[in-house]
Amino acid sequence: AGMAGKTSIVKCLEGKMNEKHPPITEQTDGIEIHPIRTSSSQGIIHLHCWDFAGQVSFGGTASLQG
């Protein structure tokens, strides 16, 4: 699913989104893995967000995401 906003979601989780001026991002080429650390009332949360290219770049492989 290319151009679906996956990179924007990762940037939001990283705290890099500005509501008034969302960043213009280039399409992801391949896969970028973003380690994100945040906290909750239950403790530290470690996320590994995979930002991957969509159908525009990888066509049929996008269907393998499950």
Predicted model as a PDB file, atoms N, CA, C, CB and O in Angstrom, pLDDT in the B-factor column:
MODEL        1                                                                  
ATOM      1  N   ALA A   1       0.851  -1.185   0.000  1.00 51.00           N  
ATOM      2  CA  ALA A   1       0.000   0.000   0.000  1.00 51.00           C  
ATOM      3  C   ALA A   1       0.885   1.232   0.000  1.00 51.00           C  
ATOM      4  CB  ALA A   1      -0.962   0.007   1.223  1.00 51.00           C  
ATOM      5  O   ALA A   1       1.160   1.809   1.052  1.00 51.00           O  
ATOM      6  N   GLY A   2       1.324   1.627  -1.160  1.00 53.00           N  
ATOM      7  CA  GLY A   2       2.165   2.809  -1.266  1.00 53.00           C  
ATOM      8  C   GLY A   2       1.399   4.084  -0.990  1.00 53.00           C  
ATOM      9  O   GLY A   2       0.192   4.161  -1.222  1.00 53.00           O  
ATOM     10  N   MET A   3       2.107   5.085  -0.494  1.00 60.00           N  
ATOM     11  CA  MET A   3       1.543   6.403  -0.226  1.00 60.00           C  
ATOM     12  C   MET A   3       0.403   6.334   0.795  1.00 60.00           C  
ATOM     13  CB  MET A   3       1.044   7.033  -1.525  1.00 60.00           C  
ATOM     14  O   MET A   3      -0.532   7.133   0.736  1.00 60.00           O  
ATOM     15  N   ALA A   4       0.477   5.391   1.720  1.00 63.00           N  
ATOM     16  CA  ALA A   4      -0.575   5.212   2.719  1.00 63.00           C  
ATOM     17  C   ALA A   4      -0.298   5.978   4.007  1.00 63.00           C  
ATOM     18  CB  ALA A   4      -0.742   3.743   3.032  1.00 63.00           C  
ATOM     19  O   ALA A   4      -1.163   6.049   4.880  1.00 63.00           O  
ATOM     20  N   GLY A   5       0.892   6.551   4.137  1.00 78.00           N  
ATOM     21  CA  GLY A   5       1.220   7.314   5.331  1.00 78.00           C  
ATOM     22  C   GLY A   5       1.997   6.536   6.374  1.00 78.00           C  
ATOM     23  O   GLY A   5       2.041   6.944   7.535  1.00 78.00           O  
ATOM     24  N   LYS A   6       2.614   5.422   5.991  1.00 80.00           N  
ATOM     25  CA  LYS A   6       3.367   4.620   6.952  1.00 80.00           C  
ATOM     26  C   LYS A   6       4.533   5.405   7.552  1.00 80.00           C  
ATOM     27  CB  LYS A   6       3.883   3.350   6.285  1.00 80.00           C  
ATOM     28  O   LYS A   6       4.778   5.328   8.756  1.00 80.00           O  
ATOM     29  N   THR A   7       5.251   6.156   6.723  1.00 81.00           N  
ATOM     30  CA  THR A   7       6.372   6.956   7.212  1.00 81.00           C  
ATOM     31  C   THR A   7       5.875   8.041   8.153  1.00 81.00           C  
ATOM     32  CB  THR A   7       7.149   7.582   6.040  1.00 81.00           C  
ATOM     33  O   THR A   7       6.531   8.339   9.152  1.00 81.00           O  
ATOM     34  N   SER A   8       4.738   8.631   7.855  1.00 79.00           N  
ATOM     35  CA  SER A   8       4.174   9.669   8.727  1.00 79.00           C  
ATOM     36  C   SER A   8       3.814   9.113  10.101  1.00 79.00           C  
ATOM     37  CB  SER A   8       2.935  10.291   8.079  1.00 79.00           C  
ATOM     38  O   SER A   8       4.000   9.785  11.116  1.00 79.00           O  
ATOM     39  N   ILE A   9       3.299   7.886  10.130  1.00 81.00           N  
ATOM     40  CA  ILE A   9       2.966   7.263  11.418  1.00 81.00           C  
ATOM     41  C   ILE A   9       4.235   7.054  12.239  1.00 81.00           C  
ATOM     42  CB  ILE A   9       2.231   5.910  11.204  1.00 81.00           C  
ATOM     43  O   ILE A   9       4.248   7.335  13.437  1.00 81.00           O  
ATOM     44  N   VAL A  10       5.306   6.561  11.604  1.00 82.00           N  
ATOM     45  CA  VAL A  10       6.569   6.352  12.317  1.00 82.00           C  
ATOM     46  C   VAL A  10       7.098   7.684  12.847  1.00 82.00           C  
ATOM     47  CB  VAL A  10       7.619   5.683  11.391  1.00 82.00           C  
ATOM     48  O   VAL A  10       7.531   7.761  13.996  1.00 82.00           O  
ATOM     49  N   LYS A  11       7.068   8.724  12.029  1.00 82.00           N  
ATOM     50  CA  LYS A  11       7.557  10.039  12.467  1.00 82.00           C  
ATOM     51  C   LYS A  11       6.734  10.559  13.644  1.00 82.00           C  
ATOM     52  CB  LYS A  11       7.509  11.051  11.300  1.00 82.00           C  
ATOM     53  O   LYS A  11       7.280  11.178  14.557  1.00 82.00           O  
ATOM     54  N   CYS A  12       5.432  10.310  13.627  1.00 82.00           N  
ATOM     55  CA  CYS A  12       4.576  10.721  14.738  1.00 82.00           C  
ATOM     56  C   CYS A  12       4.982   9.989  16.017  1.00 82.00           C  
ATOM     57  CB  CYS A  12       3.090  10.449  14.410  1.00 82.00           C  
ATOM     58  O   CYS A  12       5.080  10.606  17.078  1.00 82.00           O  
ATOM     59  N   LEU A  13       5.217   8.686  15.925  1.00 82.00           N  
ATOM     60  CA  LEU A  13       5.644   7.909  17.082  1.00 82.00           C  
ATOM     61  C   LEU A  13       6.996   8.372  17.608  1.00 82.00           C  
ATOM     62  CB  LEU A  13       5.706   6.435  16.728  1.00 82.00           C  
ATOM     63  O   LEU A  13       7.263   8.286  18.807  1.00 82.00           O  
ATOM     64  N   GLU A  14       7.844   8.860  16.715  1.00 82.00           N  
ATOM     65  CA  GLU A  14       9.167   9.361  17.111  1.00 82.00           C  
ATOM     66  C   GLU A  14       9.094  10.788  17.652  1.00 82.00           C  
ATOM     67  CB  GLU A  14      10.130   9.307  15.922  1.00 82.00           C  
ATOM     68  O   GLU A  14      10.097  11.323  18.125  1.00 82.00           O  
ATOM     69  N   GLY A  15       7.911  11.408  17.586  1.00 80.00           N  
ATOM     70  CA  GLY A  15       7.760  12.783  18.060  1.00 80.00           C  
ATOM     71  C   GLY A  15       8.290  13.805  17.080  1.00 80.00           C  
ATOM     72  O   GLY A  15       8.628  14.918  17.483  1.00 80.00           O  
ATOM     73  N   LYS A  16       8.373  13.458  15.793  1.00 76.00           N  
ATOM     74  CA  LYS A  16       8.939  14.353  14.783  1.00 76.00           C  
ATOM     75  C   LYS A  16       7.877  15.000  13.904  1.00 76.00           C  
ATOM     76  CB  LYS A  16       9.912  13.598  13.918  1.00 76.00           C  
ATOM     77  O   LYS A  16       8.209  15.636  12.904  1.00 76.00           O  
ATOM     78  N   MET A  17       6.607  14.847  14.261  1.00 69.00           N  
ATOM     79  CA  MET A  17       5.542  15.436  13.445  1.00 69.00           C  
ATOM     80  C   MET A  17       5.145  16.787  14.025  1.00 69.00           C  
ATOM     81  CB  MET A  17       4.311  14.493  13.370  1.00 69.00           C  
ATOM     82  O   MET A  17       5.008  16.947  15.238  1.00 69.00           O  
ATOM     83  N   ASN A  18       4.968  17.736  13.146  1.00 68.00           N  
ATOM     84  CA  ASN A  18       4.473  19.051  13.515  1.00 68.00           C  
ATOM     85  C   ASN A  18       3.095  19.186  12.870  1.00 68.00           C  
ATOM     86  CB  ASN A  18       5.460  20.207  13.057  1.00 68.00           C  
ATOM     87  O   ASN A  18       2.988  19.183  11.644  1.00 68.00           O  
ATOM     88  N   GLU A  19       2.046  19.304  13.674  1.00 64.00           N  
ATOM     89  CA  GLU A  19       0.685  19.314  13.142  1.00 64.00           C  
ATOM     90  C   GLU A  19       0.438  20.411  12.122  1.00 64.00           C  
ATOM     91  CB  GLU A  19      -0.290  19.458  14.260  1.00 64.00           C  
ATOM     92  O   GLU A  19      -0.291  20.199  11.152  1.00 64.00           O  
ATOM     93  N   LYS A  20       1.026  21.566  12.321  1.00 64.00           N  
ATOM     94  CA  LYS A  20       0.783  22.685  11.412  1.00 64.00           C  
ATOM     95  C   LYS A  20       1.533  22.523  10.101  1.00 64.00           C  
ATOM     96  CB  LYS A  20       1.181  23.992  12.071  1.00 64.00           C  
ATOM     97  O   LYS A  20       1.063  22.972   9.056  1.00 64.00           O  
ATOM     98  N   HIS A  21       2.689  21.888  10.147  1.00 59.00           N  
ATOM     99  CA  HIS A  21       3.524  21.748   8.958  1.00 59.00           C  
ATOM    100  C   HIS A  21       4.060  20.323   8.863  1.00 59.00           C  
ATOM    101  CB  HIS A  21       4.688  22.764   8.984  1.00 59.00           C  
ATOM    102  O   HIS A  21       5.226  20.080   9.174  1.00 59.00           O  
ATOM    103  N   PRO A  22       3.211  19.368   8.431  1.00 58.00           N  
ATOM    104  CA  PRO A  22       3.723  18.000   8.317  1.00 58.00           C  
ATOM    105  C   PRO A  22       4.859  17.931   7.312  1.00 58.00           C  
ATOM    106  CB  PRO A  22       2.603  17.036   7.910  1.00 58.00           C  
ATOM    107  O   PRO A  22       4.818  18.589   6.272  1.00 58.00           O  
ATOM    108  N   PRO A  23       5.869  17.136   7.622  1.00 59.00           N  
ATOM    109  CA  PRO A  23       7.025  17.060   6.721  1.00 59.00           C  
ATOM    110  C   PRO A  23       6.662  16.400   5.400  1.00 59.00           C  
ATOM    111  CB  PRO A  23       8.166  16.293   7.384  1.00 59.00           C  
ATOM    112  O   PRO A  23       5.820  15.504   5.348  1.00 59.00           O  
ATOM    113  N   ILE A  24       7.295  16.846   4.358  1.00 63.00           N  
ATOM    114  CA  ILE A  24       7.148  16.189   3.065  1.00 63.00           C  
ATOM    115  C   ILE A  24       8.239  15.132   3.019  1.00 63.00           C  
ATOM    116  CB  ILE A  24       7.253  17.214   1.848  1.00 63.00           C  
ATOM    117  O   ILE A  24       9.425  15.445   3.127  1.00 63.00           O  
ATOM    118  N   THR A  25       7.836  13.890   2.859  1.00 65.00           N  
ATOM    119  CA  THR A  25       8.818  12.815   2.861  1.00 65.00           C  
ATOM    120  C   THR A  25       8.860  12.148   1.496  1.00 65.00           C  
ATOM    121  CB  THR A  25       8.498  11.783   3.955  1.00 65.00           C  
ATOM    122  O   THR A  25       7.861  12.085   0.780  1.00 65.00           O  
ATOM    123  N   GLU A  26      10.029  11.659   1.159  1.00 72.00           N  
ATOM    124  CA  GLU A  26      10.172  10.902  -0.070  1.00 72.00           C  
ATOM    125  C   GLU A  26       9.704   9.477   0.199  1.00 72.00           C  
ATOM    126  CB  GLU A  26      11.647  10.929  -0.589  1.00 72.00           C  
ATOM    127  O   GLU A  26       9.654   9.036   1.348  1.00 72.00           O  
ATOM    128  N   GLN A  27       9.366   8.773  -0.856  1.00 76.00           N  
ATOM    129  CA  GLN A  27       8.935   7.400  -0.694  1.00 76.00           C  
ATOM    130  C   GLN A  27      10.064   6.569  -0.107  1.00 76.00           C  
ATOM    131  CB  GLN A  27       8.472   6.816  -2.032  1.00 76.00           C  
ATOM    132  O   GLN A  27      11.235   6.765  -0.433  1.00 76.00           O  
ATOM    133  N   THR A  28       9.696   5.645   0.755  1.00 78.00           N  
ATOM    134  CA  THR A  28      10.666   4.758   1.367  1.00 78.00           C  
ATOM    135  C   THR A  28      11.180   3.780   0.318  1.00 78.00           C  
ATOM    136  CB  THR A  28      10.047   4.007   2.568  1.00 78.00           C  
ATOM    137  O   THR A  28      10.404   3.205  -0.445  1.00 78.00           O  
ATOM    138  N   ASP A  29      12.490   3.600   0.290  1.00 78.00           N  
ATOM    139  CA  ASP A  29      13.120   2.668  -0.639  1.00 78.00           C  
ATOM    140  C   ASP A  29      13.581   1.464   0.169  1.00 78.00           C  
ATOM    141  CB  ASP A  29      14.319   3.335  -1.413  1.00 78.00           C  
ATOM    142  O   ASP A  29      14.557   1.559   0.914  1.00 78.00           O  
ATOM    143  N   GLY A  30      12.905   0.353   0.036  1.00 82.00           N  
ATOM    144  CA  GLY A  30      13.257  -0.837   0.806  1.00 82.00           C  
ATOM    145  C   GLY A  30      12.574  -0.807   2.160  1.00 82.00           C  
ATOM    146  O   GLY A  30      11.382  -0.513   2.256  1.00 82.00           O  
ATOM    147  N   ILE A  31      13.331  -1.111   3.207  1.00 85.00           N  
ATOM    148  CA  ILE A  31      12.790  -1.150   4.572  1.00 85.00           C  
ATOM    149  C   ILE A  31      13.688  -0.316   5.476  1.00 85.00           C  
ATOM    150  CB  ILE A  31      12.680  -2.622   5.101  1.00 85.00           C  
ATOM    151  O   ILE A  31      14.914  -0.410   5.413  1.00 85.00           O  
ATOM    152  N   GLU A  32      13.065   0.493   6.311  1.00 87.00           N  
ATOM    153  CA  GLU A  32      13.791   1.237   7.341  1.00 87.00           C  
ATOM    154  C   GLU A  32      13.222   0.804   8.688  1.00 87.00           C  
ATOM    155  CB  GLU A  32      13.668   2.804   7.134  1.00 87.00           C  
ATOM    156  O   GLU A  32      12.011   0.857   8.898  1.00 87.00           O  
ATOM    157  N   ILE A  33      14.090   0.378   9.594  1.00 90.00           N  
ATOM    158  CA  ILE A  33      13.654  -0.066  10.914  1.00 90.00           C  
ATOM    159  C   ILE A  33      13.983   1.037  11.915  1.00 90.00           C  
ATOM    160  CB  ILE A  33      14.335  -1.422  11.318  1.00 90.00           C  
ATOM    161  O   ILE A  33      15.129   1.474  12.029  1.00 90.00           O  
ATOM    162  N   HIS A  34      12.960   1.474  12.632  1.00 89.00           N  
ATOM    163  CA  HIS A  34      13.105   2.578  13.581  1.00 89.00           C  
ATOM    164  C   HIS A  34      12.901   2.065  15.008  1.00 89.00           C  
ATOM    165  CB  HIS A  34      12.096   3.717  13.259  1.00 89.00           C  
ATOM    166  O   HIS A  34      11.784   1.701  15.375  1.00 89.00           O  
ATOM    167  N   PRO A  35      13.965   2.030  15.817  1.00 93.00           N  
ATOM    168  CA  PRO A  35      13.770   1.683  17.225  1.00 93.00           C  
ATOM    169  C   PRO A  35      13.190   2.897  17.951  1.00 93.00           C  
ATOM    170  CB  PRO A  35      15.117   1.223  17.888  1.00 93.00           C  
ATOM    171  O   PRO A  35      13.751   3.992  17.891  1.00 93.00           O  
ATOM    172  N   ILE A  36      12.083   2.698  18.623  1.00 90.00           N  
ATOM    173  CA  ILE A  36      11.413   3.793  19.323  1.00 90.00           C  
ATOM    174  C   ILE A  36      11.223   3.369  20.772  1.00 90.00           C  
ATOM    175  CB  ILE A  36      10.037   4.156  18.650  1.00 90.00           C  
ATOM    176  O   ILE A  36      10.794   2.250  21.054  1.00 90.00           O  
ATOM    177  N   ARG A  37      11.547   4.272  21.682  1.00 91.00           N  
ATOM    178  CA  ARG A  37      11.416   3.997  23.108  1.00 91.00           C  
ATOM    179  C   ARG A  37      10.459   5.020  23.711  1.00 91.00           C  
ATOM    180  CB  ARG A  37      12.806   4.037  23.824  1.00 91.00           C  
ATOM    181  O   ARG A  37      10.616   6.225  23.510  1.00 91.00           O  
ATOM    182  N   THR A  38       9.491   4.540  24.434  1.00 88.00           N  
ATOM    183  CA  THR A  38       8.540   5.425  25.102  1.00 88.00           C  
ATOM    184  C   THR A  38       8.217   4.806  26.453  1.00 88.00           C  
ATOM    185  CB  THR A  38       7.237   5.639  24.241  1.00 88.00           C  
ATOM    186  O   THR A  38       8.710   3.726  26.777  1.00 88.00           O  
ATOM    187  N   SER A  39       7.404   5.475  27.231  1.00 90.00           N  
ATOM    188  CA  SER A  39       7.061   4.930  28.538  1.00 90.00           C  
ATOM    189  C   SER A  39       5.556   4.983  28.758  1.00 90.00           C  
ATOM    190  CB  SER A  39       7.791   5.695  29.650  1.00 90.00           C  
ATOM    191  O   SER A  39       4.834   5.749  28.120  1.00 90.00           O  
ATOM    192  N   SER A  40       5.121   4.157  29.667  1.00 92.00           N  
ATOM    193  CA  SER A  40       3.715   4.132  30.065  1.00 92.00           C  
ATOM    194  C   SER A  40       3.671   3.983  31.577  1.00 92.00           C  
ATOM    195  CB  SER A  40       2.928   2.970  29.351  1.00 92.00           C  
ATOM    196  O   SER A  40       4.709   3.924  32.236  1.00 92.00           O  
ATOM    197  N   SER A  41       2.487   3.923  32.107  1.00 95.00           N  
ATOM    198  CA  SER A  41       2.361   3.741  33.556  1.00 95.00           C  
ATOM    199  C   SER A  41       2.870   2.359  33.979  1.00 95.00           C  
ATOM    200  CB  SER A  41       0.892   3.923  33.996  1.00 95.00           C  
ATOM    201  O   SER A  41       3.130   2.126  35.159  1.00 95.00           O  
ATOM    202  N   GLN A  42       3.013   1.448  33.017  1.00 95.00           N  
ATOM    203  CA  GLN A  42       3.494   0.098  33.303  1.00 95.00           C  
ATOM    204  C   GLN A  42       5.009  -0.043  33.103  1.00 95.00           C  
ATOM    205  CB  GLN A  42       2.768  -0.902  32.421  1.00 95.00           C  
ATOM    206  O   GLN A  42       5.578  -1.091  33.411  1.00 95.00           O  
ATOM    207  N   GLY A  43       5.662   1.005  32.591  1.00 96.00           N  
ATOM    208  CA  GLY A  43       7.101   0.950  32.392  1.00 96.00           C  
ATOM    209  C   GLY A  43       7.516   1.365  30.992  1.00 96.00           C  
ATOM    210  O   GLY A  43       6.732   1.946  30.242  1.00 96.00           O  
ATOM    211  N   ILE A  44       8.754   1.060  30.652  1.00 95.00           N  
ATOM    212  CA  ILE A  44       9.325   1.419  29.354  1.00 95.00           C  
ATOM    213  C   ILE A  44       8.788   0.489  28.266  1.00 95.00           C  
ATOM    214  CB  ILE A  44      10.871   1.358  29.402  1.00 95.00           C  
ATOM    215  O   ILE A  44       8.634  -0.714  28.477  1.00 95.00           O  
ATOM    216  N   ILE A  45       8.509   1.066  27.109  1.00 93.00           N  
ATOM    217  CA  ILE A  45       8.062   0.300  25.952  1.00 93.00           C  
ATOM    218  C   ILE A  45       9.096   0.480  24.850  1.00 93.00           C  
ATOM    219  CB  ILE A  45       6.635   0.752  25.477  1.00 93.00           C  
ATOM    220  O   ILE A  45       9.450   1.606  24.500  1.00 93.00           O  
ATOM    221  N   HIS A  46       9.576  -0.628  24.306  1.00 94.00           N  
ATOM    222  CA  HIS A  46      10.533  -0.611  23.197  1.00 94.00           C  
ATOM    223  C   HIS A  46       9.805  -1.094  21.945  1.00 94.00           C  
ATOM    224  CB  HIS A  46      11.793  -1.509  23.507  1.00 94.00           C  
ATOM    225  O   HIS A  46       9.298  -2.215  21.913  1.00 94.00           O  
ATOM    226  N   LEU A  47       9.755  -0.253  20.921  1.00 90.00           N  
ATOM    227  CA  LEU A  47       9.120  -0.604  19.663  1.00 90.00           C  
ATOM    228  C   LEU A  47      10.171  -0.692  18.568  1.00 90.00           C  
ATOM    229  CB  LEU A  47       8.031   0.419  19.294  1.00 90.00           C  
ATOM    230  O   LEU A  47      11.169   0.028  18.597  1.00 90.00           O  
ATOM    231  N   HIS A  48       9.951  -1.551  17.629  1.00 92.00           N  
ATOM    232  CA  HIS A  48      10.771  -1.616  16.421  1.00 92.00           C  
ATOM    233  C   HIS A  48       9.792  -1.479  15.261  1.00 92.00           C  
ATOM    234  CB  HIS A  48      11.626  -2.971  16.335  1.00 92.00           C  
ATOM    235  O   HIS A  48       9.180  -2.459  14.835  1.00 92.00           O  
ATOM    236  N   CYS A  49       9.649  -0.267  14.757  1.00 88.00           N  
ATOM    237  CA  CYS A  49       8.706   0.012  13.681  1.00 88.00           C  
ATOM    238  C   CYS A  49       9.388  -0.197  12.338  1.00 88.00           C  
ATOM    239  CB  CYS A  49       8.151   1.448  13.793  1.00 88.00           C  
ATOM    240  O   CYS A  49      10.447   0.367  12.065  1.00 88.00           O  
ATOM    241  N   TRP A  50       8.768  -1.007  11.517  1.00 89.00           N  
ATOM    242  CA  TRP A  50       9.287  -1.294  10.180  1.00 89.00           C  
ATOM    243  C   TRP A  50       8.533  -0.437   9.193  1.00 89.00           C  
ATOM    244  CB  TRP A  50       9.156  -2.806   9.822  1.00 89.00           C  
ATOM    245  O   TRP A  50       7.329  -0.604   9.002  1.00 89.00           O  
ATOM    246  N   ASP A  51       9.239   0.476   8.571  1.00 85.00           N  
ATOM    247  CA  ASP A  51       8.670   1.345   7.543  1.00 85.00           C  
ATOM    248  C   ASP A  51       9.151   0.791   6.213  1.00 85.00           C  
ATOM    249  CB  ASP A  51       9.091   2.867   7.738  1.00 85.00           C  
ATOM    250  O   ASP A  51      10.345   0.829   5.914  1.00 85.00           O  
ATOM    251  N   PHE A  52       8.231   0.281   5.422  1.00 80.00           N  
ATOM    252  CA  PHE A  52       8.608  -0.410   4.205  1.00 80.00           C  
ATOM    253  C   PHE A  52       8.006   0.252   2.980  1.00 80.00           C  
ATOM    254  CB  PHE A  52       8.184  -1.857   4.272  1.00 80.00           C  
ATOM    255  O   PHE A  52       6.974   0.920   3.051  1.00 80.00           O  
ATOM    256  N   ALA A  53       8.675   0.051   1.857  1.00 79.00           N  
ATOM    257  CA  ALA A  53       8.172   0.575   0.592  1.00 79.00           C  
ATOM    258  C   ALA A  53       6.863  -0.120   0.255  1.00 79.00           C  
ATOM    259  CB  ALA A  53       9.209   0.383  -0.547  1.00 79.00           C  
ATOM    260  O   ALA A  53       6.646  -1.275   0.621  1.00 79.00           O  
ATOM    261  N   GLY A  54       6.005   0.589  -0.439  1.00 69.00           N  
ATOM    262  CA  GLY A  54       4.703   0.034  -0.783  1.00 69.00           C  
ATOM    263  C   GLY A  54       4.661  -0.536  -2.187  1.00 69.00           C  
ATOM    264  O   GLY A  54       5.689  -0.858  -2.783  1.00 69.00           O  
ATOM    265  N   GLN A  55       3.457  -0.652  -2.694  1.00 63.00           N  
ATOM    266  CA  GLN A  55       3.236  -1.273  -3.994  1.00 63.00           C  
ATOM    267  C   GLN A  55       3.940  -0.562  -5.132  1.00 63.00           C  
ATOM    268  CB  GLN A  55       1.779  -1.331  -4.280  1.00 63.00           C  
ATOM    269  O   GLN A  55       4.345  -1.204  -6.102  1.00 63.00           O  
ATOM    270  N   VAL A  56       4.096   0.752  -5.037  1.00 61.00           N  
ATOM    271  CA  VAL A  56       4.736   1.495  -6.116  1.00 61.00           C  
ATOM    272  C   VAL A  56       6.134   0.960  -6.361  1.00 61.00           C  
ATOM    273  CB  VAL A  56       4.786   2.995  -5.791  1.00 61.00           C  
ATOM    274  O   VAL A  56       6.555   0.826  -7.509  1.00 61.00           O  
ATOM    275  N   SER A  57       6.862   0.650  -5.285  1.00 57.00           N  
ATOM    276  CA  SER A  57       8.240   0.178  -5.411  1.00 57.00           C  
ATOM    277  C   SER A  57       8.362  -1.329  -5.541  1.00 57.00           C  
ATOM    278  CB  SER A  57       9.032   0.631  -4.237  1.00 57.00           C  
ATOM    279  O   SER A  57       9.207  -1.823  -6.288  1.00 57.00           O  
ATOM    280  N   PHE A  58       7.525  -2.064  -4.818  1.00 59.00           N  
ATOM    281  CA  PHE A  58       7.722  -3.505  -4.733  1.00 59.00           C  
ATOM    282  C   PHE A  58       6.538  -4.341  -5.187  1.00 59.00           C  
ATOM    283  CB  PHE A  58       8.051  -3.865  -3.349  1.00 59.00           C  
ATOM    284  O   PHE A  58       6.525  -5.553  -4.975  1.00 59.00           O  
ATOM    285  N   GLY A  59       5.559  -3.728  -5.797  1.00 59.00           N  
ATOM    286  CA  GLY A  59       4.445  -4.446  -6.406  1.00 59.00           C  
ATOM    287  C   GLY A  59       3.902  -5.591  -5.593  1.00 59.00           C  
ATOM    288  O   GLY A  59       3.351  -5.379  -4.513  1.00 59.00           O  
ATOM    289  N   GLY A  60       4.046  -6.800  -6.092  1.00 57.00           N  
ATOM    290  CA  GLY A  60       3.466  -7.977  -5.490  1.00 57.00           C  
ATOM    291  C   GLY A  60       3.971  -8.326  -4.111  1.00 57.00           C  
ATOM    292  O   GLY A  60       3.259  -9.001  -3.367  1.00 57.00           O  
ATOM    293  N   THR A  61       5.156  -7.904  -3.733  1.00 54.00           N  
ATOM    294  CA  THR A  61       5.667  -8.270  -2.404  1.00 54.00           C  
ATOM    295  C   THR A  61       4.886  -7.596  -1.297  1.00 54.00           C  
ATOM    296  CB  THR A  61       7.139  -7.907  -2.283  1.00 54.00           C  
ATOM    297  O   THR A  61       4.917  -8.062  -0.158  1.00 54.00           O  
ATOM    298  N   ALA A  62       4.183  -6.509  -1.595  1.00 49.00           N  
ATOM    299  CA  ALA A  62       3.398  -5.828  -0.575  1.00 49.00           C  
ATOM    300  C   ALA A  62       2.311  -6.729  -0.018  1.00 49.00           C  
ATOM    301  CB  ALA A  62       2.784  -4.562  -1.140  1.00 49.00           C  
ATOM    302  O   ALA A  62       1.893  -6.546   1.125  1.00 49.00           O  
ATOM    303  N   SER A  63       1.843  -7.695  -0.794  1.00 56.00           N  
ATOM    304  CA  SER A  63       0.792  -8.607  -0.324  1.00 56.00           C  
ATOM    305  C   SER A  63       1.309  -9.607   0.708  1.00 56.00           C  
ATOM    306  CB  SER A  63       0.191  -9.357  -1.502  1.00 56.00           C  
ATOM    307  O   SER A  63       0.508 -10.274   1.363  1.00 56.00           O  
ATOM    308  N   LEU A  64       2.613  -9.728   0.865  1.00 53.00           N  
ATOM    309  CA  LEU A  64       3.190 -10.661   1.822  1.00 53.00           C  
ATOM    310  C   LEU A  64       3.150 -10.142   3.252  1.00 53.00           C  
ATOM    311  CB  LEU A  64       4.607 -10.969   1.439  1.00 53.00           C  
ATOM    312  O   LEU A  64       3.530 -10.866   4.173  1.00 53.00           O  
ATOM    313  N   GLN A  65       2.702  -8.911   3.463  1.00 52.00           N  
ATOM    314  CA  GLN A  65       2.731  -8.301   4.783  1.00 52.00           C  
ATOM    315  C   GLN A  65       1.704  -8.911   5.718  1.00 52.00           C  
ATOM    316  CB  GLN A  65       2.500  -6.819   4.672  1.00 52.00           C  
ATOM    317  O   GLN A  65       1.790  -8.704   6.928  1.00 52.00           O  
ATOM    318  N   GLY A  66       0.759  -9.639   5.213  1.00 52.00           N  
ATOM    319  CA  GLY A  66      -0.193 -10.372   6.029  1.00 52.00           C  
ATOM    320  C   GLY A  66      -1.345  -9.594   6.425  1.00 52.00           C  
ATOM    321  O   GLY A  66      -2.224 -10.103   7.119  1.00 52.00           O  
TER     322      GLY A  66                                                      
ENDMDL                                                                          
END                                                                             
